[in-house]
Amino acid sequence: MGAVPKRRISKARAGRRRSHLALRADHLVTCPQCGAPVRPHHVCLSCGTYRGTAVIEIKEE
Ligand SMILES: [Zn+2]
């Protein structure tokens, strides 16, 4: 048998450990060019610009 816990972890201790495990939503800023929500320091995927200059081509449907 391998390593086995000697005592069960109490609900309070498990909750304290898991108090840091929550996931958070992506932080978003607004694109100055088109106003779409964009991840900070990333090229805008709706208009293809980064800091006011066109960086990538956006394919229209
Ligand atoms: Zn944009």
PDB file of the backbone (N, CA, C, O) and the ligand in Angstrom, with CONECT records:
HET     ZN  A 101       1
ATOM      1  N   MET A   1       0.853  -1.202   0.000  1.00  0.00           N
ATOM      2  CA  MET A   1       0.000   0.000   0.000  1.00  0.00           C
ATOM      3  C   MET A   1       0.886   1.247   0.000  1.00  0.00           C
ATOM      4  O   MET A   1       1.900   1.307   0.695  1.00  0.00           O
ATOM      5  N   GLY A   2       0.496   2.202  -0.763  1.00  0.00           N
ATOM      6  CA  GLY A   2       1.272   3.442  -0.831  1.00  0.00           C
ATOM      7  C   GLY A   2       0.956   4.375   0.302  1.00  0.00           C
ATOM      8  O   GLY A   2       0.410   3.947   1.319  1.00  0.00           O
ATOM      9  N   ALA A   3       1.282   5.631   0.157  1.00  0.00           N
ATOM     10  CA  ALA A   3       1.007   6.620   1.196  1.00  0.00           C
ATOM     11  C   ALA A   3      -0.492   6.850   1.298  1.00  0.00           C
ATOM     12  O   ALA A   3      -1.155   7.130   0.300  1.00  0.00           O
ATOM     13  N   VAL A   4      -1.011   6.734   2.484  1.00  0.00           N
ATOM     14  CA  VAL A   4      -2.447   6.884   2.701  1.00  0.00           C
ATOM     15  C   VAL A   4      -2.648   7.927   3.791  1.00  0.00           C
ATOM     16  O   VAL A   4      -1.936   7.897   4.795  1.00  0.00           O
ATOM     17  N   PRO A   5      -3.598   8.852   3.627  1.00  0.00           N
ATOM     18  CA  PRO A   5      -3.824   9.870   4.652  1.00  0.00           C
ATOM     19  C   PRO A   5      -4.280   9.245   5.967  1.00  0.00           C
ATOM     20  O   PRO A   5      -5.104   8.331   5.977  1.00  0.00           O
ATOM     21  N   LYS A   6      -3.747   9.739   7.055  1.00  0.00           N
ATOM     22  CA  LYS A   6      -4.059   9.176   8.361  1.00  0.00           C
ATOM     23  C   LYS A   6      -5.437   9.622   8.839  1.00  0.00           C
ATOM     24  O   LYS A   6      -6.158   8.860   9.484  1.00  0.00           O
ATOM     25  N   ARG A   7      -5.798  10.870   8.515  1.00  0.00           N
ATOM     26  CA  ARG A   7      -7.101  11.399   8.936  1.00  0.00           C
ATOM     27  C   ARG A   7      -7.763  12.043   7.723  1.00  0.00           C
ATOM     28  O   ARG A   7      -7.103  12.470   6.776  1.00  0.00           O
ATOM     29  N   ARG A   8      -9.089  12.097   7.790  1.00  0.00           N
ATOM     30  CA  ARG A   8      -9.794  12.808   6.724  1.00  0.00           C
ATOM     31  C   ARG A   8      -9.563  14.302   6.882  1.00  0.00           C
ATOM     32  O   ARG A   8      -9.391  14.805   7.992  1.00  0.00           O
ATOM     33  N   ILE A   9      -9.561  15.002   5.756  1.00  0.00           N
ATOM     34  CA  ILE A   9      -9.446  16.463   5.762  1.00  0.00           C
ATOM     35  C   ILE A   9     -10.829  17.028   6.062  1.00  0.00           C
ATOM     36  O   ILE A   9     -11.801  16.700   5.382  1.00  0.00           O
ATOM     37  N   SER A  10     -10.913  17.875   7.081  1.00  0.00           N
ATOM     38  CA  SER A  10     -12.223  18.417   7.459  1.00  0.00           C
ATOM     39  C   SER A  10     -12.782  19.298   6.354  1.00  0.00           C
ATOM     40  O   SER A  10     -12.043  19.825   5.522  1.00  0.00           O
ATOM     41  N   LYS A  11     -14.096  19.447   6.362  1.00  0.00           N
ATOM     42  CA  LYS A  11     -14.742  20.328   5.371  1.00  0.00           C
ATOM     43  C   LYS A  11     -14.145  21.720   5.412  1.00  0.00           C
ATOM     44  O   LYS A  11     -13.936  22.353   4.377  1.00  0.00           O
ATOM     45  N   ALA A  12     -13.868  22.198   6.641  1.00  0.00           N
ATOM     46  CA  ALA A  12     -13.343  23.556   6.780  1.00  0.00           C
ATOM     47  C   ALA A  12     -11.957  23.660   6.145  1.00  0.00           C
ATOM     48  O   ALA A  12     -11.650  24.640   5.467  1.00  0.00           O
ATOM     49  N   ARG A  13     -11.120  22.636   6.372  1.00  0.00           N
ATOM     50  CA  ARG A  13      -9.759  22.692   5.818  1.00  0.00           C
ATOM     51  C   ARG A  13      -9.792  22.556   4.297  1.00  0.00           C
ATOM     52  O   ARG A  13      -9.051  23.243   3.595  1.00  0.00           O
ATOM     53  N   ALA A  14     -10.652  21.668   3.787  1.00  0.00           N
ATOM     54  CA  ALA A  14     -10.768  21.514   2.335  1.00  0.00           C
ATOM     55  C   ALA A  14     -11.265  22.818   1.712  1.00  0.00           C
ATOM     56  O   ALA A  14     -10.795  23.232   0.652  1.00  0.00           O
ATOM     57  N   GLY A  15     -12.222  23.458   2.387  1.00  0.00           N
ATOM     58  CA  GLY A  15     -12.741  24.721   1.868  1.00  0.00           C
ATOM     59  C   GLY A  15     -11.681  25.796   1.875  1.00  0.00           C
ATOM     60  O   GLY A  15     -11.605  26.603   0.949  1.00  0.00           O
ATOM     61  N   ARG A  16     -10.854  25.815   2.923  1.00  0.00           N
ATOM     62  CA  ARG A  16      -9.763  26.799   2.989  1.00  0.00           C
ATOM     63  C   ARG A  16      -8.775  26.567   1.854  1.00  0.00           C
ATOM     64  O   ARG A  16      -8.316  27.520   1.224  1.00  0.00           O
ATOM     65  N   ARG A  17      -8.449  25.314   1.594  1.00  0.00           N
ATOM     66  CA  ARG A  17      -7.522  25.006   0.503  1.00  0.00           C
ATOM     67  C   ARG A  17      -8.124  25.447  -0.830  1.00  0.00           C
ATOM     68  O   ARG A  17      -7.434  26.027  -1.668  1.00  0.00           O
ATOM     69  N   ARG A  18      -9.416  25.169  -1.020  1.00  0.00           N
ATOM     70  CA  ARG A  18     -10.050  25.468  -2.307  1.00  0.00           C
ATOM     71  C   ARG A  18     -10.430  26.933  -2.447  1.00  0.00           C
ATOM     72  O   ARG A  18     -10.942  27.337  -3.492  1.00  0.00           O
ATOM     73  N   SER A  19     -10.190  27.735  -1.419  1.00  0.00           N
ATOM     74  CA  SER A  19     -10.565  29.144  -1.512  1.00  0.00           C
ATOM     75  C   SER A  19      -9.770  29.861  -2.590  1.00  0.00           C
ATOM     76  O   SER A  19     -10.141  30.966  -2.988  1.00  0.00           O
ATOM     77  N   HIS A  20      -8.674  29.255  -3.080  1.00  0.00           N
ATOM     78  CA  HIS A  20      -7.846  29.897  -4.106  1.00  0.00           C
ATOM     79  C   HIS A  20      -8.075  29.290  -5.479  1.00  0.00           C
ATOM     80  O   HIS A  20      -7.389  29.671  -6.428  1.00  0.00           O
ATOM     81  N   LEU A  21      -9.010  28.365  -5.622  1.00  0.00           N
ATOM     82  CA  LEU A  21      -9.133  27.612  -6.873  1.00  0.00           C
ATOM     83  C   LEU A  21     -10.133  28.211  -7.856  1.00  0.00           C
ATOM     84  O   LEU A  21     -10.247  27.729  -8.983  1.00  0.00           O
ATOM     85  N   ALA A  22     -10.847  29.238  -7.457  1.00  0.00           N
ATOM     86  CA  ALA A  22     -11.890  29.765  -8.334  1.00  0.00           C
ATOM     87  C   ALA A  22     -11.283  30.333  -9.611  1.00  0.00           C
ATOM     88  O   ALA A  22     -10.229  30.967  -9.575  1.00  0.00           O
ATOM     89  N   LEU A  23     -11.958  30.100 -10.748  1.00  0.00           N
ATOM     90  CA  LEU A  23     -11.526  30.655 -12.032  1.00  0.00           C
ATOM     91  C   LEU A  23     -12.151  32.030 -12.199  1.00  0.00           C
ATOM     92  O   LEU A  23     -13.261  32.290 -11.733  1.00  0.00           O
ATOM     93  N   ARG A  24     -11.417  32.901 -12.871  1.00  0.00           N
ATOM     94  CA  ARG A  24     -11.955  34.242 -13.099  1.00  0.00           C
ATOM     95  C   ARG A  24     -12.138  34.478 -14.584  1.00  0.00           C
ATOM     96  O   ARG A  24     -11.397  33.952 -15.413  1.00  0.00           O
ATOM     97  N   ALA A  25     -13.135  35.275 -14.900  1.00  0.00           N
ATOM     98  CA  ALA A  25     -13.403  35.583 -16.305  1.00  0.00           C
ATOM     99  C   ALA A  25     -12.253  36.397 -16.886  1.00  0.00           C
ATOM    100  O   ALA A  25     -11.571  37.133 -16.172  1.00  0.00           O
ATOM    101  N   ASP A  26     -12.046  36.249 -18.220  1.00  0.00           N
ATOM    102  CA  ASP A  26     -11.025  37.025 -18.911  1.00  0.00           C
ATOM    103  C   ASP A  26     -11.257  38.514 -18.707  1.00  0.00           C
ATOM    104  O   ASP A  26     -12.387  38.990 -18.813  1.00  0.00           O
ATOM    105  N   HIS A  27     -10.194  39.249 -18.416  1.00  0.00           N
ATOM    106  CA  HIS A  27     -10.305  40.697 -18.336  1.00  0.00           C
ATOM    107  C   HIS A  27     -10.386  41.244 -19.757  1.00  0.00           C
ATOM    108  O   HIS A  27      -9.617  40.824 -20.621  1.00  0.00           O
ATOM    109  N   LEU A  28     -11.295  42.163 -20.009  1.00  0.00           N
ATOM    110  CA  LEU A  28     -11.474  42.692 -21.363  1.00  0.00           C
ATOM    111  C   LEU A  28     -11.417  44.211 -21.349  1.00  0.00           C
ATOM    112  O   LEU A  28     -11.928  44.857 -20.434  1.00  0.00           O
ATOM    113  N   VAL A  29     -10.787  44.773 -22.376  1.00  0.00           N
ATOM    114  CA  VAL A  29     -10.817  46.216 -22.580  1.00  0.00           C
ATOM    115  C   VAL A  29     -11.561  46.478 -23.880  1.00  0.00           C
ATOM    116  O   VAL A  29     -11.855  45.541 -24.623  1.00  0.00           O
ATOM    117  N   THR A  30     -11.870  47.741 -24.165  1.00  0.00           N
ATOM    118  CA  THR A  30     -12.615  48.080 -25.367  1.00  0.00           C
ATOM    119  C   THR A  30     -11.655  48.519 -26.469  1.00  0.00           C
ATOM    120  O   THR A  30     -10.768  49.338 -26.229  1.00  0.00           O
ATOM    121  N   CYS A  31     -11.828  47.983 -27.663  1.00  0.00           N
ATOM    122  CA  CYS A  31     -10.997  48.365 -28.813  1.00  0.00           C
ATOM    123  C   CYS A  31     -11.223  49.837 -29.142  1.00  0.00           C
ATOM    124  O   CYS A  31     -12.370  50.240 -29.341  1.00  0.00           O
ATOM    125  N   PRO A  32     -10.170  50.656 -29.206  1.00  0.00           N
ATOM    126  CA  PRO A  32     -10.363  52.079 -29.528  1.00  0.00           C
ATOM    127  C   PRO A  32     -10.810  52.286 -30.967  1.00  0.00           C
ATOM    128  O   PRO A  32     -11.352  53.342 -31.295  1.00  0.00           O
ATOM    129  N   GLN A  33     -10.596  51.306 -31.824  1.00  0.00           N
ATOM    130  CA  GLN A  33     -10.920  51.423 -33.251  1.00  0.00           C
ATOM    131  C   GLN A  33     -12.389  51.107 -33.516  1.00  0.00           C
ATOM    132  O   GLN A  33     -13.089  51.880 -34.170  1.00  0.00           O
ATOM    133  N   CYS A  34     -12.850  49.968 -33.005  1.00  0.00           N
ATOM    134  CA  CYS A  34     -14.213  49.530 -33.354  1.00  0.00           C
ATOM    135  C   CYS A  34     -15.090  49.345 -32.121  1.00  0.00           C
ATOM    136  O   CYS A  34     -16.289  49.106 -32.263  1.00  0.00           O
ATOM    137  N   GLY A  35     -14.531  49.449 -30.916  1.00  0.00           N
ATOM    138  CA  GLY A  35     -15.354  49.358 -29.722  1.00  0.00           C
ATOM    139  C   GLY A  35     -15.684  47.961 -29.270  1.00  0.00           C
ATOM    140  O   GLY A  35     -16.450  47.783 -28.324  1.00  0.00           O
ATOM    141  N   ALA A  36     -15.118  46.955 -29.931  1.00  0.00           N
ATOM    142  CA  ALA A  36     -15.399  45.577 -29.530  1.00  0.00           C
ATOM    143  C   ALA A  36     -14.599  45.227 -28.272  1.00  0.00           C
ATOM    144  O   ALA A  36     -13.536  45.806 -28.049  1.00  0.00           O
ATOM    145  N   PRO A  37     -15.079  44.308 -27.458  1.00  0.00           N
ATOM    146  CA  PRO A  37     -14.294  43.871 -26.307  1.00  0.00           C
ATOM    147  C   PRO A  37     -13.072  43.070 -26.749  1.00  0.00           C
ATOM    148  O   PRO A  37     -13.193  42.143 -27.551  1.00  0.00           O
ATOM    149  N   VAL A  38     -11.904  43.422 -26.233  1.00  0.00           N
ATOM    150  CA  VAL A  38     -10.631  42.830 -26.668  1.00  0.00           C
ATOM    151  C   VAL A  38      -9.818  42.478 -25.431  1.00  0.00           C
ATOM    152  O   VAL A  38      -9.897  43.173 -24.418  1.00  0.00           O
ATOM    153  N   ARG A  39      -9.045  41.414 -25.503  1.00  0.00           N
ATOM    154  CA  ARG A  39      -8.117  41.107 -24.423  1.00  0.00           C
ATOM    155  C   ARG A  39      -6.990  42.131 -24.454  1.00  0.00           C
ATOM    156  O   ARG A  39      -6.495  42.454 -25.534  1.00  0.00           O
ATOM    157  N   PRO A  40      -6.570  42.653 -23.303  1.00  0.00           N
ATOM    158  CA  PRO A  40      -5.520  43.664 -23.304  1.00  0.00           C
ATOM    159  C   PRO A  40      -4.218  43.134 -23.888  1.00  0.00           C
ATOM    160  O   PRO A  40      -3.866  41.976 -23.663  1.00  0.00           O
ATOM    161  N   HIS A  41      -3.500  43.967 -24.635  1.00  0.00           N
ATOM    162  CA  HIS A  41      -2.214  43.650 -25.263  1.00  0.00           C
ATOM    163  C   HIS A  41      -2.352  42.606 -26.361  1.00  0.00           C
ATOM    164  O   HIS A  41      -1.397  41.896 -26.677  1.00  0.00           O
ATOM    165  N   HIS A  42      -3.576  42.515 -26.954  1.00  0.00           N
ATOM    166  CA  HIS A  42      -3.788  41.570 -28.042  1.00  0.00           C
ATOM    167  C   HIS A  42      -4.394  42.310 -29.231  1.00  0.00           C
ATOM    168  O   HIS A  42      -5.066  43.329 -29.072  1.00  0.00           O
ATOM    169  N   VAL A  43      -4.137  41.770 -30.442  1.00  0.00           N
ATOM    170  CA  VAL A  43      -4.744  42.325 -31.646  1.00  0.00           C
ATOM    171  C   VAL A  43      -6.253  42.160 -31.554  1.00  0.00           C
ATOM    172  O   VAL A  43      -6.756  41.116 -31.137  1.00  0.00           O
ATOM    173  N   CYS A  44      -6.971  43.218 -31.955  1.00  0.00           N
ATOM    174  CA  CYS A  44      -8.438  43.134 -31.983  1.00  0.00           C
ATOM    175  C   CYS A  44      -8.852  42.167 -33.074  1.00  0.00           C
ATOM    176  O   CYS A  44      -8.438  42.321 -34.223  1.00  0.00           O
ATOM    177  N   LEU A  45      -9.660  41.174 -32.738  1.00  0.00           N
ATOM    178  CA  LEU A  45     -10.041  40.160 -33.712  1.00  0.00           C
ATOM    179  C   LEU A  45     -11.248  40.580 -34.539  1.00  0.00           C
ATOM    180  O   LEU A  45     -11.623  39.874 -35.475  1.00  0.00           O
ATOM    181  N   SER A  46     -11.859  41.706 -34.218  1.00  0.00           N
ATOM    182  CA  SER A  46     -13.012  42.113 -35.017  1.00  0.00           C
ATOM    183  C   SER A  46     -12.613  43.125 -36.073  1.00  0.00           C
ATOM    184  O   SER A  46     -13.241  43.167 -37.131  1.00  0.00           O
ATOM    185  N   CYS A  47     -11.559  43.973 -35.827  1.00  0.00           N
ATOM    186  CA  CYS A  47     -11.126  44.906 -36.864  1.00  0.00           C
ATOM    187  C   CYS A  47      -9.659  44.700 -37.252  1.00  0.00           C
ATOM    188  O   CYS A  47      -9.191  45.321 -38.206  1.00  0.00           O
ATOM    189  N   GLY A  48      -8.930  43.851 -36.542  1.00  0.00           N
ATOM    190  CA  GLY A  48      -7.572  43.509 -36.947  1.00  0.00           C
ATOM    191  C   GLY A  48      -6.526  44.559 -36.648  1.00  0.00           C
ATOM    192  O   GLY A  48      -5.462  44.542 -37.267  1.00  0.00           O
ATOM    193  N   THR A  49      -6.782  45.479 -35.720  1.00  0.00           N
ATOM    194  CA  THR A  49      -5.803  46.524 -35.424  1.00  0.00           C
ATOM    195  C   THR A  49      -5.185  46.313 -34.056  1.00  0.00           C
ATOM    196  O   THR A  49      -5.774  45.686 -33.175  1.00  0.00           O
ATOM    197  N   TYR A  50      -3.997  46.843 -33.899  1.00  0.00           N
ATOM    198  CA  TYR A  50      -3.355  46.870 -32.586  1.00  0.00           C
ATOM    199  C   TYR A  50      -2.775  48.260 -32.405  1.00  0.00           C
ATOM    200  O   TYR A  50      -1.956  48.685 -33.220  1.00  0.00           O
ATOM    201  N   ARG A  51      -3.166  48.976 -31.378  1.00  0.00           N
ATOM    202  CA  ARG A  51      -2.754  50.355 -31.082  1.00  0.00           C
ATOM    203  C   ARG A  51      -2.923  51.248 -32.305  1.00  0.00           C
ATOM    204  O   ARG A  51      -2.051  52.059 -32.617  1.00  0.00           O
ATOM    205  N   GLY A  52      -4.046  51.096 -32.993  1.00  0.00           N
ATOM    206  CA  GLY A  52      -4.385  52.007 -34.073  1.00  0.00           C
ATOM    207  C   GLY A  52      -3.863  51.628 -35.443  1.00  0.00           C
ATOM    208  O   GLY A  52      -4.248  52.270 -36.420  1.00  0.00           O
ATOM    209  N   THR A  53      -3.010  50.623 -35.575  1.00  0.00           N
ATOM    210  CA  THR A  53      -2.508  50.233 -36.891  1.00  0.00           C
ATOM    211  C   THR A  53      -3.033  48.855 -37.255  1.00  0.00           C
ATOM    212  O   THR A  53      -3.134  47.966 -36.409  1.00  0.00           O
ATOM    213  N   ALA A  54      -3.375  48.690 -38.565  1.00  0.00           N
ATOM    214  CA  ALA A  54      -3.881  47.402 -39.030  1.00  0.00           C
ATOM    215  C   ALA A  54      -2.757  46.374 -38.999  1.00  0.00           C
ATOM    216  O   ALA A  54      -1.681  46.609 -39.550  1.00  0.00           O
ATOM    217  N   VAL A  55      -3.000  45.261 -38.370  1.00  0.00           N
ATOM    218  CA  VAL A  55      -1.965  44.237 -38.211  1.00  0.00           C
ATOM    219  C   VAL A  55      -2.330  42.969 -38.964  1.00  0.00           C
ATOM    220  O   VAL A  55      -1.469  42.363 -39.602  1.00  0.00           O
ATOM    221  N   ILE A  56      -3.589  42.557 -38.904  1.00  0.00           N
ATOM    222  CA  ILE A  56      -3.999  41.342 -39.592  1.00  0.00           C
ATOM    223  C   ILE A  56      -5.215  41.633 -40.447  1.00  0.00           C
ATOM    224  O   ILE A  56      -5.961  42.578 -40.191  1.00  0.00           O
ATOM    225  N   GLU A  57      -5.408  40.796 -41.481  1.00  0.00           N
ATOM    226  CA  GLU A  57      -6.566  40.905 -42.352  1.00  0.00           C
ATOM    227  C   GLU A  57      -7.744  40.196 -41.682  1.00  0.00           C
ATOM    228  O   GLU A  57      -7.597  39.105 -41.130  1.00  0.00           O
ATOM    229  N   ILE A  58      -8.916  40.838 -41.742  1.00  0.00           N
ATOM    230  CA  ILE A  58     -10.123  40.196 -41.232  1.00  0.00           C
ATOM    231  C   ILE A  58     -10.925  39.692 -42.420  1.00  0.00           C
ATOM    232  O   ILE A  58     -11.290  40.460 -43.310  1.00  0.00           O
ATOM    233  N   LYS A  59     -11.193  38.401 -42.425  1.00  0.00           N
ATOM    234  CA  LYS A  59     -11.983  37.816 -43.525  1.00  0.00           C
ATOM    235  C   LYS A  59     -13.460  38.119 -43.290  1.00  0.00           C
ATOM    236  O   LYS A  59     -14.011  37.800 -42.236  1.00  0.00           O
ATOM    237  N   GLU A  60     -14.092  38.736 -44.284  1.00  0.00           N
ATOM    238  CA  GLU A  60     -15.528  39.024 -44.188  1.00  0.00           C
ATOM    239  C   GLU A  60     -16.307  37.796 -44.656  1.00  0.00           C
ATOM    240  O   GLU A  60     -15.847  37.044 -45.516  1.00  0.00           O
ATOM    241  N   GLU A  61     -17.469  37.610 -44.086  1.00  0.00           N
ATOM    242  CA  GLU A  61     -18.270  36.467 -44.495  1.00  0.00           C
ATOM    243  C   GLU A  61     -19.074  36.782 -45.748  1.00  0.00           C
ATOM    244  O   GLU A  61     -19.812  35.927 -46.239  1.00  0.00           O
TER     245      GLU A  61
HETATM  246 ZN    ZN A 101     -11.324  46.570 -33.135  1.00  0.00          ZN2+
END
